[in-house]
Amino acid sequence: MTLLNQPRVSATELAERFEVSLRTIYRDMESINQAGIPIVSFPGSDGGYEIMSGYRIDKQILFLDDFSSIITALRGAQSATDSSDINGLLERIGALMPASSSTNGTGNVDLDFTPVPNEKEKIEPLQKAIKELHLVRFEYLDNKGNETERMIEPMGLFLKGYVWYLYGYCLTRSDIRVFRLSRMVNLGSLPHTFVRRPYTLQDVEQQFMGKANFTKVRTVLNFDPEVKTRVRDEFGYDKVIDNPDGTMSVITHYSSTERAIRNILSYSSFVTVIEPSDLIEELTRHIKNMARLYGIK
C-alpha cells in the first residue's frame, strides 16, 4: 500500500518505516512481485522501488470491511450534499464488492452530516459553482454584525466542528478567505468564470487555524447539578471535576471574552465564574445592562 500511494520509495526508507532490515525489504519486494504486483527497481541516488506504470490495484486487495468503511464515509457525505455524483459512486463501489458478501456495505457506524436548512440550501449551488468555476456573490455578516458584499472565486467546502465553511479567493479583499455558510445571505452564482488558483484545503485550513486562537481566555466555571447533562455534552474535551456537593467544575478555554460571555449567559443562574477576574467584571457589566433594560434596580 505504501508503494501504491507513493511514486518511488527507497529500500532504506521502507526499512526505517517498518523497522526491519534491508534484507527483509529485498525479500518482501520479491514476494510482492511473485504475488502478481509488478515492482520496478531503479538504481542510483534517486533510485528505489515503485509499482510499474499503468498498474491498477485489484479489487481483491480491499476487504469487505474496507468496502463498508468507504460506503459509510460516502453516505455521510451524501447526507450533507445530496450529490448525484456520490449516488453514482456508491453504485460503482457496490459493484466492486465481492459477490459472496451478504451485506450491502452497511457498517456499524452511521455518519449523518445533514446541515440545517439554512446551510443545506447553499451547499448545492456552491458545489455547482466550484465544479464549473463560476464566481459567486453574497452578503456576509462577521462576528460583530458588520455586513459586507463579497465576490468570491469558490474553491471548496469543508465541515469543521459541525459547522460548514466555504473557502475561496475573495476579490473584494484580494486574498484567500474562509466564510461560514450560516453567515452568508443573498447567495447567487454569476456567469463569469475564473481560473483556479493554486490553493489546497490544507493550505487554507492552516491559515484559518493559525489565525484562530481557541485557548485565548482560560476560564474556571462551576455548574449546578441541574445542567450536568448539558455540561457533559458541551465540555467533553475539557477537564470536568465532580464536586462532593453535586456541582461540577470545568476548566475550559474560549477564543475571546465575547464568546465566553455569550456561552456563560446561556446557562442563566446555573453557572458561576470562578476566574479570571476580568471576565467576571465584564460579565457583571453585561448583567447590569440587562437589568437596566428590564427596569430592574
Protein Blocks (a to p, Z undefined) as FASTA:
>chain_A
ZZmmpmbdcfklmmmmnopafklmmmmmmmmmmnopacdddedjkbccdddehiacdfkl
pcfklmmmmmmmmmmmmmmnopaklmmmmmmmmmmpcfkbcbehiafbdcdfbdcfklmm
mmmmmmmmmmnopacddddddfkopacddddddfbdcdeehiacdddddfklopacdddf
klpghiacdfbdcdddfbdfklmmmmmmmmpccklpgcdddddfklmmmmmmmmmmbccd
ddfkopacdddddfbfklmmmmmmmnmmmbccfbdfklmmmmmmmmmmmmmmnopZZ
